[in-house]
Amino acid sequence: MRFESKAHARIPLLASADVSKGAVLSLDLALGVLVDAGFNYQTALIGIMTVVNYTLGFTFEEQASIKRDDDVAYLRELITANHLRYLSAAFEENMTPPDSDTEFEASLRLIIAGLGLQR
């Protein structure tokens, strides 16, 4: 879903609360995988909904962001002008903001790792 939405960045993404047969079957399948892996039903369902909500939210934000060629230079300027100690230190370590695909995957791994601690 996220990649399809990115392909049509100029077209607004419409979310729907409509419950389709496919959505219910997918939910049952995902729930079964997590329950079979040792999660209780409540934790499994919360985990599934967290991943879905994160994916939707990230996609919405990604589509809403206007990317500029000078984003990193502008960010450095804001950090310097506002004397932001921690962000300044991160840049001194050559930390640059990741591209959106890398950020999405790394963040999703953090969510899944946290979910794994709930078993």
Helices and strands as residue ranges (DSSP letters): H 2-7, H 21-36, H 41-64, H 71-81, H 85-92, H 100-116
